[in-house]
């Protein structure tokens, strides 16, 4: 009976010791991960308070056929990528 009790107590000690090692390693990993938020801070984005007025784009702003084709191709390509409604805001010659 004492052999069984002795081996049971040794088994419990080894199990408890192993569990403590696992939780201490997990605690160290959690501390390292939480310290990353202080090392790698996200930049603070300040919202714009002053908005400038942009004249709406009209068909009269298109000067030649190349500009019209460029706008159509760009809007078709964007629609195929996003599957959302497309609205051309401006066209610039590069």
C-alpha positions in Angstrom: 0.0 0.0 0.0 2.8 2.4 0.8 4.4 1.7 -2.6 1.2 2.7 -4.3 0.8 5.8 -2.2 4.4 6.7 -2.7 4.2 6.3 -6.5 0.9 8.3 -6.5 2.4 11.2 -4.6 5.4 11.2 -7.0 3.1 11.2 -10.0 1.1 14.1 -8.6 4.3 16.0 -7.9 5.6 15.5 -11.4 2.2 16.4 -12.9 2.0 19.6 -10.8 5.5 20.5 -11.6 4.9 20.0 -15.3 1.8 22.1 -15.2 3.6 24.9 -13.5 6.3 24.8 -16.2 3.7 25.0 -19.0 1.9 27.9 -17.4 5.1 29.8 -16.7 6.1 29.5 -20.3 2.6 30.6 -21.4 2.9 33.6 -19.1 6.3 34.6 -20.6 4.9 34.3 -24.1 1.8 36.4 -23.1 4.1 39.0 -21.6 6.2 39.2 -24.8 3.2 39.5 -27.0 1.7 42.3 -24.8 4.9 44.2 -24.8 4.8 44.4 -28.6 2.0 46.9 -28.4 4.4 49.3 -26.7 7.2 48.6 -29.1 5.2 48.9 -32.4 2.8 51.7 -31.8 0.2 52.4 -34.6 0.5 55.9 -36.0 -2.3 58.2 -34.9 -4.4 59.4 -37.8 -5.8 62.9 -37.3 -9.1 63.3 -39.2 -9.2 66.2 -41.6 -11.3 69.0 -40.2 -11.2 71.3 -43.3 -12.6 69.8 -46.5 -12.0 71.5 -49.8 -14.8 71.7 -52.3 -14.2 69.7 -55.4 -16.2 70.5 -58.5 -18.2 67.5 -59.6 -17.0 65.8 -62.8 -19.2 66.4 -65.8 -19.2 65.2 -69.4 -18.2 68.7 -70.5 -14.9 68.2 -68.8 -13.9 65.5 -71.3 -11.7 67.2 -73.9 -11.0 64.4 -76.4 -11.8 60.8 -77.3 -8.7 59.5 -75.6 -9.8 60.9 -72.3 -13.3 59.4 -72.7 -11.8 55.9 -73.5 -9.4 56.1 -70.6 -12.3 56.9 -68.2 -14.4 54.1 -69.6 -11.6 51.5 -69.4 -10.7 52.6 -65.9 -14.3 52.4 -64.7 -14.8 49.0 -66.2 -11.6 47.7 -64.7 -12.5 49.0 -61.3 -16.0 47.6 -61.5 -14.7 44.1 -62.4 -12.3 44.2 -59.4 -14.8 45.4 -56.7 -18.2 44.5 -58.1 -19.5 47.9 -56.9 -21.0 50.9 -58.6 -18.4 53.1 -60.1 -18.4 56.9 -60.3 -15.7 58.9 -62.0 -14.7 61.8 -59.8 -11.9 63.3 -62.0 -9.6 62.6 -64.9 -6.1 64.0 -65.2 -3.8 63.9 -68.1 -0.4 62.5 -67.2 
